[in-house]
Amino acid sequence: MRKHFIPVALFVVLATMAVSCQKENLVEPQSTVAVIGTVRVVSYTIDGVTNQIILQNDAEWDAFVDSMLSLSAQGHDVRFVNESASV
C-alpha cells in the first residue's frame, strides 16, 4: 500500500503546484458612455450683436430656433450658425 500512496501523493502535490502557477485571466468590466442627444455650439447675431450659446439636447435646439424665428417675425435681423456641424 505504501508503494501506491507515495506516487499518488506526489502527483497530487505536483498537480496543485501546476494549477497554482497558471496565469489568471483578469476580466475588467467594460465601461460605456451613452451620449443622449447632441451638443451644439451656436453663434448667433441679433441686430448686429453677436453671442454664442451651447445647446445640450434637441429640445434646447428646438426652443432656440423657435425664439430666433419669433425675433425674426418681430422685425429683428437674426442670423445663426451651428458651429458644431461639419461640412
Secondary structure, DSSP 8 states (H G I E B T S, - for coil): -HHHHHHHHHHHHHHHHHHHTS--------------S--EEEEEEETTEEEEEEE-SHHHHHHHHHHHHHHHHTT--EEEEETT---
